[in-house]
Amino acid sequence: QVQLAESGGGLVQTGGSLRLSCAASGNIFSIYAMGWYRQAPGKQRELVAAISSVGSTNYADSVKGRFTISRDNAKNMVYLQMNSLKPEDTADYYCNAVISTTTARYKVNYWGQGTQVTVSS
């Protein structure tokens, strides 16, 4: 009923930039918090950045000052601008959103399928 589709991953050199996008679609009634998580090989999934429905943001300490999360509520989109990328940013990045649907007016946590980001040294 709800899908999250990420795009924008790829291979970039150290110091480069990438912009991830995530589009939410389906029978959406309301979108609450949205965020980006990442999971590197052999590690647990971790929060990278999150943004509330009114634009309040929080970031992992490791990305503060380098990454910026934003959202377009009219388009049901969330973005992650990643600058000054480091090899340790290499991971699969997942979009996350808390959404209520037109058929079920309670909040459900949804995940995208992930997009790979590789930063070469």
C-alpha positions as a Markdown table, in Angstrom:
| # | Residue | x | y | z |
|---|---|---|---|---|
| 1 | Gln | 0.0 | 0.0 | 0.0 |
| 2 | Val | 2.9 | 2.3 | 0.7 |
| 3 | Gln | 6.3 | 2.2 | -1.1 |
| 4 | Leu | 9.5 | 4.1 | -0.5 |
| 5 | Ala | 11.8 | 4.3 | -3.4 |
| 6 | Glu | 15.4 | 5.6 | -3.0 |
| 7 | Ser | 17.6 | 6.9 | -5.7 |
| 8 | Gly | 20.9 | 8.7 | -6.0 |
| 9 | Gly | 23.5 | 6.2 | -4.7 |
| 10 | Gly | 26.7 | 5.4 | -6.5 |
| 11 | Leu | 30.4 | 5.5 | -6.4 |
| 12 | Val | 32.2 | 8.7 | -5.5 |
| 13 | Gln | 35.8 | 9.6 | -4.5 |
| 14 | Thr | 36.7 | 10.8 | -1.1 |
| 15 | Gly | 35.7 | 14.5 | -0.7 |
| 16 | Gly | 32.9 | 14.2 | -3.2 |
| 17 | Ser | 29.2 | 14.7 | -2.9 |
| 18 | Leu | 26.0 | 12.7 | -3.5 |
| 19 | Arg | 22.4 | 13.5 | -3.1 |
| 20 | Leu | 20.0 | 10.8 | -2.1 |
| 21 | Ser | 16.3 | 11.0 | -2.8 |
| 22 | Cys | 13.4 | 9.0 | -1.5 |
| 23 | Ala | 9.8 | 9.2 | -2.8 |
| 24 | Ala | 6.9 | 7.9 | -0.8 |
| 25 | Ser | 3.9 | 6.7 | -2.8 |
| 26 | Gly | 0.6 | 4.8 | -2.2 |
| 27 | Asn | -2.5 | 5.5 | -0.3 |
| 28 | Ile | -0.9 | 8.0 | 2.1 |
| 29 | Phe | -2.9 | 10.0 | 4.6 |
| 30 | Ser | -0.1 | 11.6 | 6.5 |
| 31 | Ile | 3.7 | 11.4 | 6.7 |
| 32 | Tyr | 5.3 | 12.0 | 10.1 |
| 33 | Ala | 9.0 | 11.7 | 10.7 |
| 34 | Met | 11.3 | 10.7 | 7.8 |
| 35 | Gly | 14.9 | 9.7 | 7.9 |
| 36 | Trp | 17.9 | 8.0 | 6.5 |
| 37 | Tyr | 19.7 | 5.0 | 8.0 |
| 38 | Arg | 22.8 | 3.2 | 6.8 |
| 39 | Gln | 24.2 | -0.2 | 7.2 |
| 40 | Ala | 27.8 | -1.1 | 6.4 |
| 41 | Pro | 29.0 | -4.7 | 5.9 |
| 42 | Gly | 29.2 | -6.5 | 9.2 |
| 43 | Lys | 27.7 | -3.6 | 11.1 |
| 44 | Gln | 24.3 | -2.8 | 12.5 |
| 45 | Arg | 22.0 | -0.3 | 10.8 |
| 46 | Glu | 22.4 | 3.1 | 12.2 |
| 47 | Leu | 20.5 | 6.4 | 12.1 |
| 48 | Val | 22.2 | 9.0 | 9.8 |
| 49 | Ala | 19.6 | 11.8 | 9.9 |
| 50 | Ala | 16.0 | 12.4 | 10.6 |
| 51 | Ile | 13.5 | 15.2 | 10.0 |
| 52 | Ser | 10.1 | 15.8 | 11.6 |
| 53 | Ser | 7.0 | 16.8 | 9.8 |
| 54 | Val | 7.7 | 20.4 | 10.7 |
| 55 | Gly | 11.3 | 20.3 | 9.7 |
| 56 | Ser | 13.2 | 19.7 | 13.0 |
| 57 | Thr | 16.3 | 17.7 | 12.2 |
| 58 | Asn | 18.9 | 15.6 | 14.0 |
| 59 | Tyr | 22.1 | 14.0 | 12.8 |
| 60 | Ala | 24.5 | 11.3 | 13.8 |
| 61 | Asp | 27.7 | 12.9 | 15.2 |
| 62 | Ser | 29.7 | 11.3 | 12.4 |
| 63 | Val | 27.9 | 13.3 | 9.7 |
| 64 | Lys | 27.2 | 16.6 | 11.4 |
| 65 | Gly | 28.4 | 19.5 | 9.2 |
| 66 | Arg | 28.7 | 17.3 | 6.2 |
| 67 | Phe | 25.2 | 15.9 | 5.5 |
| 68 | Thr | 21.9 | 17.8 | 5.3 |
| 69 | Ile | 18.5 | 16.2 | 5.4 |
| 70 | Ser | 15.5 | 18.0 | 3.9 |
| 71 | Arg | 11.9 | 17.1 | 2.8 |
| 72 | Asp | 9.3 | 18.3 | 0.4 |
| 73 | Asn | 5.9 | 17.6 | 2.0 |
| 74 | Ala | 4.0 | 18.5 | -1.2 |
| 75 | Lys | 5.9 | 15.8 | -3.1 |
| 76 | Asn | 6.2 | 13.2 | -0.3 |
| 77 | Met | 10.0 | 13.3 | -0.7 |
| 78 | Val | 13.0 | 13.3 | 1.6 |
| 79 | Tyr | 16.5 | 14.1 | 0.5 |
| 80 | Leu | 20.0 | 13.6 | 1.9 |
| 81 | Gln | 22.7 | 15.9 | 0.6 |
| 82 | Met | 26.1 | 14.3 | 1.4 |
| 83 | Asn | 29.2 | 16.4 | 1.1 |
| 84 | Ser | 32.8 | 15.8 | 2.0 |
| 85 | Leu | 32.3 | 12.0 | 1.8 |
| 86 | Lys | 34.7 | 9.7 | 3.5 |
| 87 | Pro | 35.4 | 6.0 | 2.9 |
| 88 | Glu | 33.7 | 5.3 | 6.2 |
| 89 | Asp | 30.4 | 6.6 | 4.8 |
| 90 | Thr | 30.4 | 3.5 | 2.5 |
| 91 | Ala | 27.2 | 1.6 | 3.2 |
| 92 | Asp | 23.7 | 0.8 | 2.0 |
| 93 | Tyr | 21.5 | 3.8 | 2.8 |
| 94 | Tyr | 17.8 | 3.2 | 3.6 |
| 95 | Cys | 14.9 | 5.6 | 3.6 |
| 96 | Asn | 12.5 | 5.4 | 6.5 |
| 97 | Ala | 9.2 | 7.1 | 7.1 |
| 98 | Val | 6.4 | 6.9 | 9.6 |
| 99 | Ile | 3.1 | 7.0 | 7.7 |
| 100 | Ser | -0.6 | 6.6 | 8.2 |
| 101 | Thr | -2.7 | 5.5 | 5.3 |
| 102 | Thr | -6.1 | 6.4 | 4.1 |
| 103 | Thr | -7.3 | 2.9 | 5.1 |
| 104 | Ala | -5.5 | 2.6 | 8.4 |
| 105 | Arg | -5.2 | 5.8 | 10.3 |
| 106 | Tyr | -2.4 | 4.6 | 12.6 |
| 107 | Lys | 1.3 | 5.1 | 12.2 |
| 108 | Val | 3.4 | 2.5 | 10.6 |
| 109 | Asn | 7.1 | 2.4 | 10.1 |
| 110 | Tyr | 8.1 | 1.9 | 6.4 |
| 111 | Trp | 11.5 | 1.2 | 4.8 |
| 112 | Gly | 12.8 | 1.6 | 1.3 |
| 113 | Gln | 14.8 | -1.1 | -0.4 |
| 114 | Gly | 18.1 | 0.7 | 0.0 |
| 115 | Thr | 20.7 | 2.4 | -2.2 |
| 116 | Gln | 24.4 | 1.7 | -2.2 |
| 117 | Val | 26.9 | 4.4 | -1.6 |
| 118 | Thr | 30.6 | 3.6 | -2.1 |
| 119 | Val | 33.3 | 6.2 | -1.3 |
| 120 | Ser | 36.7 | 5.3 | -2.7 |
| 121 | Ser | 39.9 | 6.5 | -1.1 |
